[in-house]
Amino acid sequence: MLNSNILKAIVAIAIIAGGIYVIILDEPATPTGDINSIQPLPEQDEP
């Protein structure tokens, strides 16, 4: 039973460490297009 608990602890630590590793190394994708350009809305015929 002691070996089972050790195995569960190792698996839990590996899963948590893997999750932290992915979160830290995750680089957000750069936005596509020009996010600084503002286009005016088209004029409406009848509001």
Stockholm file with secondary structure:
# STOCKHOLM 1.0

chainA/1-47         MLNSNILKAIVAIAIIAGGIYVIILDEPATPTGDINSIQPLPEQDEP
#=GR chainA/1-47 SS CHHHHHHHHHHHHHHHHHHHHHHHHCCCCCCCSCTTCCCCCCCCSCC
#=GC SS_cons        CHHHHHHHHHHHHHHHHHHHHHHHHCCCCCCCSCTTCCCCCCCCSCC
//
